[in-house]
Amino acid sequence: MDYIFGKLANRPELPPIVWNPDSRNSLNPHMLICGGSGAGKTTLLLRIAEYLAMSNKHIFIFDLKGDMVVKNDNGEVIGNYIEFTAWNSKYGINPFEFDTGVPEEELKEMISTGNMNDGQRFKVQNSGPKVQVERIIEIIKKNFLPNMGTNQKDILMYLFSDTYLCKDFKYDDITTWLNELPSLEDTLELVTRIKSYSNNYNGTVIDEQSSDFIMNMQNHIVGLKSLEARLEEEDKDEVEKVIKELKEKIETEVGEYIEYGKNNYTKKNVSPNKEWFEARGINVEKYMTKDALRTIDKMASYINALVDSGVFHSTRPPVKSGLNIVNISGLDVAIQRFIVDVWIGKVFKSCKIRGTYAERPNKTRGEKCDTYVIVDESKLIAGTSRDKNDPFSYLNRTATEARGFGMGLIVAAQSAEHFPAEFLKNFDAQVILNTGIADFDSVRKSFGIDKAMLEYTQHGYGNALVKTGRSFSKVKLIEKL
């Protein structure tokens, strides 16, 4: 069954322009829809979602505005609606949930038998907690800290890696990969323990009183040198008197500091909670510098914001076969981005675990693909200008790699500038709706069309340029399937 876009505007007697991701003529299952505000992007997305549902695809729609309601020809709402709320959210998503490289039952068999073939070994070695830690950092960088520095990245790497250790996960021991997953709350607990340890630490961390003492001593030394230089030029007796007073002051302050040190450090060379870290294989010493502790405080604020959002917990949403609409419209934009990133990554990885789609024996949901992710207002997931061109971001990886694993991506955007040129080349089907005059030049450049063609989209609702082959055609979109 084909999706019918509509008739050719200048040759209505010819067959309509259609799209079928499983057609032998389809280079890939992806589709990009571009158009200004009010041009009809959401309406078109809903029609395509209905078509994909009728085609027996497994679909995830991320509703960022609260208007993605799919209805059939009888006006009945279809699909499985999953709602994340801004507080007390019933469902959650856990960033620490990772890809094992193989299906869970296969992993259990590998653990019980101790047998692993070369293909399984390759998949496992390119997955697991270590890969997920890098993924979490990538998402935080994209959505919260686009200018993340090396020190911040290192600290997050330590924190998230050690969070897995808190639950007895080992990177190179797959028998631990079925343990209870950690959560962001566990990361915050780890931060609390690190800060508690630092308060009792007899090492490189300088507390406030010690810092003040060192600064005072440095000032006193400068003062002494200045006074000694004046001995030859001024009243020697008067200068020597001042020097004596200053030395007495230094001696008093040194004595007070020594007593302070005795009271606070001599009996605490080993922190009482160091054993907790050692028992879990965590080297807590790597956190014991002033720079590291300052960075931990800053990173903890971002992690706290995620925890406070109430949607990052272990209560999995009830995903069902077929159409799933994930409503995240009530959440903060940064949290929306985070959820979409994590979820796209999960869908991509689950498809990848199955292996190359063309080699699958039973393709009951489609000859070329069986899974779709649909995102409206995709500028929310495109990232910063730097992230847009990152070939390792999940959005770009999905566009370039997912088709081989039976996964399609449909995105809608107000401007083609939200995506890099290489990204646009990976969408076999492209639709341009009513485009604002201000975006004419960018659209023409991005899609390689002339002004006369683009002006057609200005002549009424439903006028579109559609490409499902080599070139764009002027099409009058139909209102129903």
Secondary structure, DSSP 4 states (H G I P E B T S, - for coil): --EEEEEESS-TTSPPEEE-TTSTT-S-S-EEEE--TTSSHHHHHHHHHHHHHHTT-EEEEEESSS----B-TTS-B-SEEEE--SSS-S----TT----SS-HHHHHHHHHH----HHHHHHHHT-SHHHHHHHHHHHHHHHT-TT--HHHHHHHHHHHHHHHHHTT-BTTBGGGTTSPP--HHHHHHHHHHHHHHHHT--SSPPPHHHHHHHHHHHHHHHHHHHHHHTTTTS-HHHHHHHHHHHHHHHHHHHHHHHHHHHHHTTT-SS-TTHHHHHHTT--GGGG-SHHHHHHHHHHHHHHHHHHHTT--SS------SSEEEEE-TTS-HHHHHHHHHHHHHHHHHHHHHT--GGG-S--TT-SS--EEEEESSTHHHH--HHHHT-TTSHHHHHHHHGGGGTEEEEEEES-GGGS-HHHHTT-SEEEE----GGGHHHHHHHHT--HHHHHGGGSSTTEEEEESSSS-EEEEE-S--
